[in-house]
Amino acid sequence: MTLHCDVAIIGAGTAGMAAYRAARAHTDKVLLIESAHYGTTCARVGCMPSKLLIAAADAAQAVRDAPRFGVRTEAPKIDGRAVMQRVRSERDRFVGFVLDTVQAWPSATRLWGRGRFEAPGLLDVDGQRVQARAVVIATGSRPFVPAGWRERLGRQLIVNDDVFDWTDLPRSVAVVGAGVIGLELAMALHKLGVRVRLFGRSRRIGPLTDPELQELTRQLVAEDLPVTLDASDLAPMLDGDDVVIGSERFELLLCAAGRRANLDDLGLEHLALPRRHDGQPDIDRHTGQWAASPVFVAGDVADDRPLLHEAADAGRIAGDNAARWPQVHHRPRRAPLAVVFSDPQIAIAGASHAELTAAGTAFDIGRVSFADQGRSRVMGVNRGGLHVYAEHATGRLLGAEMIGPAAEHLGHLLAWSVQRGDTVRQMLDFPFYHPVVEEGLRTALRQLSSDLHLPPPPPETGLDGDTSAEAGA
């Protein structure tokens, strides 16, 4: 028997769940197909468990830092079993909320099995045929492991998914990959007393594209963590139970060398749809549509911006348009915002330096160092810098990159301003309390205003008074 539906959704992660909700607003004939597990990468092996590990690491570091404030204390004693027990327990709690949500949806709208195209609009789900007017592909991504490493290293090779099932902390870990995942986990494990070395296959650490800030990132990370960069020719070997890289031996190798879209074994050869030069589906991110077909793609599988809030937005757009097919609506997307929970934190809001440069945009840069910023120095977190980018002709804020204290919060303020289309002058007219880290942003905006040669504001509207005497503003 063939099941018939208006919208079939392959994948029940963040994007798939958002697509399901959006499609159900139009029709009850929706089928959510999943073959591995209900729930999101964020709750199971991503955002939440990694932040639980980072929270433990930050607590340990706070104890180490206490003497600088005159607070005498013993060195922290890390109970690895207790650390990982809390990580797993809270992780399971977050996953449970997601599972409860999915299980509450009508059973007739859920189908367990691997979905694969047999023809346009026709799926095979482990032997069950499904005919759908429109299909949403939301199959996510998986960690990439270089060829031969699994065979060579066996159980001593792990990926980030494996970390959060540990019952204890290892003695030593080599972390390969200096992107977001590798940087966050390497720093957290290092603070928790694990011997760590971070290997980067290029000279880049983290996502910042501004050359000055990327250089600062390398400097700050190397101050806290053993780092080896330009390690493109790594050849890890197994010697007994140890992973050997060069002259160093590690208990485990954590491969964080990127992720790959789950596009294989979906029967996409039956769709004959166009792809980009790198083989990825050619998707309109404002509709989720693949070419002019009734196939929509959302989330990490689209290789767009692999972040939870972006996946949720993309899933909502794709699910809504799949249910409306053939009437497809063009939807706006939010200003880009990305945060890395390293130490110091990293954020990119709006357009990056590399994106503006590649587009040939004429822009000016406002800079601030947090080394002597008042509130940052008070808290002992005075490391890093912030660059804000404004359009040369109009003074409109285009984007910002930052490594420094409270980047997760400053990033939000900057992304909101980018999305609103605020100018530098308008931002300077907003209130800034004293003393707060946000005063560093004001310093960068003032420099940018001066470089842009903006005229002074009229007396009745200009609220940005001269507070240059404020310490460390």
N, C-alpha and C positions, 0 to 999 in steps of 0.2 A: 504494500500500500504506500502511496506517495503522500507525504504531508504537504499541505499548501499553506503559504503564509504571505503576508504583504512584505514583511522585512525579516530577513534572517541575519543574525549578528554572530560572527565567528570570533569568540574570545570574550571572557567575562571578567576582564580587568577593569581598570579605571575608565578607559575609553569605551569599552563594551557596555559597562553598566550605565554610563551616561547616555550612550546611544539608545539603549533599551528604554530608559525613562523618557527620552525625547520622542522616540517612535510610538510608545504607548500612549502619548498624549493625542495621537491621531488615530490609532487603530489598536484593537486587541489582538490582531493576527500578527504577533511578533514572536520570533523564536530565537532564544539565546542559546548558542551552541558552545560547549566547553569540553575539553578533553583532559586537562591536567588538574586544575583545582579552581574552585571559585575563590574570588578575592583578588586583591591588587598587589602588584609588585611593591608598592609603597608600604603597605601594611606588613607584608610577609618578609621581604628581604631588602627593602629599600629605605625610604625616608624614616619610618618610625623606629625600627630596630637599630639603625645606624645612629640615630640621635640618642637612643637609650645608652648605647655604648659611649658616645661622645659625652653624655651627661656624667657618666661615671668617671671618665677621663678628666673632665673639667673639675669635678669634685676633688680628685687626687691632686691636680695641679694647684688648686686653691690652697690646699694644705701646704704644699711646697712653697708657695708664694707668700704665705702668712708672715714669715719673719721680716720681710721688707717693710711691713707696716708696724713692726714692734710687737707682733703677736707671736709668742714663742710656743712652738708645738713640736711634737715628734714627727719624724718622717712618716708619710702615709704607708700603711701596711695594706697591700692589695690582696683581697681574698677573691681570687679568680673565679672560684665556684659560685660565690655569692653574687659577683658582678654578672656572670652569665645567667644565673638563675633569674635575676630581675629582668635582664634583657629578654629571655625566653618567655617569662611569665607575662610581662607587659605586651610583648609582641603578640602572644596568643590571644590576649584580651582584645587588642586592636583588630586582629584577624577575625575574631569571633563576632565583632560588630558587623563586619562586612558580610560574613557568612549568614548571619541572622537576616540581614537585608535581602540577600538573594533568595534564601529559603522561604521568605515571606511572599515572594512573587508566585503567581499561579503556576503550578507544576506543568500545566499544558503549554506554558510559554518557555519552558526550559528543556533542553535536550542534551544528554551526555554523550560525548563521542567526538571524534576528529572529523571536522568538516572539510570536504574537498570538492572542488568544482569538477563536474563531469561535462558540463556545457554551460553557456551563459544562462544564469538563473536556475540551474539545476545542480544540487549538491548531493553528495553521498556522505552520510554520517554513520560510519561503521556499519554499512549495509542498509541503513534507512535512507530512502530518497526523499529529498526536500525540494519542492518547487517554490521559488520566491520571486516576487516582483522586483525586489531590490535587495542587495546584500551589503552589509557593512563588515569589512575586514578589520578586526581589532586584536590581532594575535600577539602583539607586544614584541619584545626582543629578548635576547639571551646573551650571557657573557661570551666574549670571543676568546678562544685559546689558540695560540699558534700551533701549526701542524707539528705533530710528533711529541709535543710536550706531555700529553696525557699518557701516552704509551711509555715514555721515558721516565716519568716521575711518579706515576701511579697515584696512590692515596696521599702522597706528600704534596700534590698539586690541588689547590682549592680555588674557588671563586667566591665572590662576596656572598652569594646565596648560602654558602656552607658556614660562614662565620657565625651566623646567628643560631645555629644548632649546637655550638660548642657547649660542653658542660664545664669547661675550665679554660683558662687562658694558656696558650702555648708559651714556651720559653723564648722562641725566636721565630721571626717571619720575614721573608724577603717579599716585598710588595713590588710587583712589576706593573708599571703604569702610573704616571703622575698626573692623571686627570682628576676629575672631581671625586670619584669613588676611591681611587687609590690614595689620594691625598688625605681625605677624611679618615679612612680606616688606618692608614699608617700613623697619623698623628695621634689618634685615639689609643691605639695599641701601645705606642711609644710612651704616652703619659701613664698608661696602666702598668708599666714596668716590663713590657715585652721588648726584647732586643729586636729592633727593626732597621732595615735599610730600604729606602725608597729608590727604585730604579726607574728613570725616565728614558724613553727611547729617543727623545729629542732633547733640546735644551729648555723646553717649555714645561712649566709647572702650573697646573690649574688652567682656568679658562680665559684669563685676562689677555687682551690682544694689544693693549697700549704698550709700546716698547719700554717706556720708562717704568711702568707699573709691573710689567713682567720681570724686568731686571730686579725690581724691589722685592717681588715675590720670591725669586730665587734666593736672594740674600736672606730674607726673613725665615724662610723654611729651612735653609741650611744652618741657621743659627740654632735651631731646635732639634733637628732631625738629621741623621746620617743620610746623605743623598748622593746618588751617582747618576749623572745625566749623560746624554749622548750614548746610551747603552743600547744601540740598535742591533748589535750583533751578539746578544746574550745567548749563551749555550748552557743552560742549567743542566746539571747531571745529578744522578742519584748515587750516593756512596753509602751503602748500608741503609740506615734510616734517615740520613741527612741529605738535604739538597745543597749542592755545592755550586756557587757562582764565584768564579775567580778564585780567590784565596779564602773566601768566607763560607761558613757552613750554617745552615738554617734548618730548623725543624720542619718548616712548611714554606711553600711558595704560594703566595696569594696573587693570582693573575687578575689584574684589573686593567687589561689592555684594550678596553672598549667593549661595545656590544654590537650584535648583529640582529637585523630585523628577522622575525619568524615568517619568512615568505616561502620557504621550501615546503614541498609536498602539499601544496594547496590546490594543485591542478590549474595554476594560472596560465599554463600553456593553452588551455582551452578557451581563454578569453581574448587573445590576440589584441591586447591593449598596449598603448605606447609606454615606453619606459625612458627614464633619464639615461644619460651616458654611463652612470654607475650601476645601472640595472634596477634602480629603485622605481616604484610606480610614479608616474607623473601626475601628481595630485594638486588640485586647486585648494589651497589651505583655507579659503574663504567659503567653500562649499563642501569640502571633503570628497568631491567627485573625482573619479578616475576617468579622464577624458570626458566623452559625452555619454558614458554608459551608466546603467543603474547599479554600478559598483562604487562603493564609497570606502575610504580608508581613513582610519583614525588612530591616534596614539603613537606609541614608540615604533610600531611597525612602519609608520609613514616616514621615519627618519627626518622629522622636522625639528621639534624642540622637545627632547625627552624629559619632560617635567610633568609632575602630576597635574598641576592646574592647566597646563597646555593640553594634556591628554583629555582631561575632563571637558574642556571647551571644544576640542576637536570632535570628541564623541557626541556631544550634544548637537553640534552642527551637522555631523554626518547622519545621526539618527533621525533628526528632524527632516533633513532633505531626502533621506531614503524613504521615509513615510509619505512625503509629498510627491515623490517621483510621479510624473516627469516634470512637475513644477519645482524647480530648484532655486532656492533663495541664496543670495550672496550675503554673508554675515561678516561684520567687523571682527577683528581680533584685538585682544588687549595689548598694551605696550609690553614688550619683552621684559622679563624680570627673572634673573637667575641668582641663586645664593649658594655659596659653599661654606659649610660649617667647619672650616679649618680654624687655626689660631695663628694670626688674626683671620677673621672672617673675610670672605671675598664676595663681591656683588657686581653684577652688570645690570644696568637699568636702561631701557630704551636701546638705541643703536650703539653698537660697540665701535671702538676706534677703527678696527679693521673694516667693518661694514661701511662706515662713513668714508673712509679712504678709498675703498673699492668703488663706491658709487660716485666718486669725484666731487663730493660735497665740500663746499667752502665753509669751514668751521673753525672756531677759536676754542682754546682750552683754558679753563680755570683750574688752578692747582692748589692743593693744601697738603702739608705734611702733618701727621698727627704726633710727631716727635715732641713738640712743645705745646700741643693743644691743651688748654687748661684742664677740663674735666677728665680727659684721657690720662693726663699725667697724675691727677689726683688718685685715680683708680689703678694706676700702674699698668695701663694697657696702651701706653703712648707709642705705638708702632704702626707704621703704614702710611698710606696716602690716598687721596681722592682726586680724580680728574673729572671735571664736568665739561660737556661739549655743547656749544651753542652755534646756531646758524649765523654766519658772519653778517648777512644782510639784514636779518630781522631780530636777532637776539633771542630767538626761540630755542628753548632747551631741546636738544636732540637725543642726548644719552649721557651716560656716566659709567666709569669703571672705578672700582675701589678695592683696596685691601686695608683693613683696619678695624677698629672697635665698632660694634653695633652696626656692622654692614647690613645685617638682615633687616634692620629697621630703617636705616638711611636709604637702602635700596628701594623700599616701598615708597617712601616720600618722593624719591626721584622718579620712579616709574609713574606714579600718579601725576606728577607735574608734566612728564612727557606726554602722557595720554590726554591730559587736558589741553596741551599746547601752550603751557605757560612760557612766558619770556623770563629772562634773567631779572629784569626790573620787577615783574610781578612777584617772582619768588623772593626777592629781597624785601618786598613789602609785607611778606608774611611774618608772624611773630617768631622770635627766637628767644628762648628763655636763657638765663645765665645762672650758673655755669652748666652747660650740657654739651655732649659730644656734637650735637647738631650745629653748634657755632662754627665748627670746622667747615661745614658745608657753606655757611655764610661767608667765611673767608675766601673760599674758592669762587663763590659767586661774585664777590666784590672785585676780585682780580679779573674775572671774566668781563664784568661790566666795564672796567677800566680799559681792558684790551679792545673791547668792541667799540669804545669811544661813544657810548650811549649818552645822550644829553641828560642832565640832572632832572629828576621828576619835579612836576609842579608842586609848589608848597602845600597845596590843599590835598594832594594825593601821595606825596613822597613821605613814607614812614620810616625809611631806613636811616636812622640817625647815626652820627659818628660815635662809635663805641670803641674806637681803636685803643683806648686806655684800659679796656677790660683785660685782665691778665689771661694770656693764652687763648683769647677768643678766636 
